[in-house]
Amino acid sequence: MSLFPVSHPFLKRFDRWAAPALALVGLGLLLLETRRPLRRRTRPRLERWRRNVLLAAPAMPAARLTLLPAMVGLAQRAAPHYAARRLAQLPPALRLALEVLALDYLAYSWHRLLHAPLLWRLHRVHHNDLDMDLTTAWRFHFGEMLASIPYRAGLPALLGIRPATVLAYEAGFEACTAFHHSNWRLPLATERWLAPLLVTPRAHGIHHSQVQRETDSNFGVVLTLWDRLHRTLRLNVPQAAITIGVPAYPDPARQTVAQLLLLPLAPPQPWAHPDGTVPKRRTAGPPTTLHE
Ligand SMILES: [Zn+2]
């Protein structure tokens, strides 16, 4: 039994159904964010798109050839274990609901770990994008994909979660990642209606703010439930007040693809502008109320 069964029937099904569906979701979001932009751009789109697509070029194959197969390979090895046998005794709908909730909680907690010093070396490549749109959802260092294997493929296997559920959740995870990174201005009323349940573009825009308190908020990927439970939900920041990025990396000229690929080797910088000033903001109102 291979650890990375790249041609497993589940993965072929993922390629046949989920990949084209995700491409359609991406195309739809691209049209929507172009017609109804949420935040004002600070950099030319083509400059960032070229960089983000080139960073995705190794990251996406790394995910397809290692992370996704590991989700199947590790789960198959763990299938006879105690947790899987106990889960199998539950009614099917309850089992599926518990599996999905566990996977989404793992996504939340993994994202929090990415903001801890060691993994921040990799994750800052995603965060130092100077604007945020659909292409930011693809802008990950390939090392972050590899580093996520033990947590995002190993832990579901140990918990006895079925590989088909893991891959189906992964398709939803990717669609939600594209949605909440997009620069699509949903009507505020619609987003306020969605925000108690799902991570929305305004909520995730706050996570990409240069104010550290705001970056240390809204770690959820699909559900906002985990941010609520851990008191990391912060929705009361107007999008017009947000500067996207990491304050230590304001210079687009120092964001070549080669520099970004080598960035994990550089020591973490203090959370401040190069001149030493620290971005700060006072916010009004309850943190659970989404602002324009
Ligand atoms: Zn993050």
Boltz pocket constraint, residues with backbone or C-beta under 6 A from the ligand:
constraints:
  - pocket:
      binder: B
      contacts: [[A, 111], [A, 114], [A, 115], [A, 123], [A, 127], [A, 207], [A, 215]]
      max_distance: 6.0
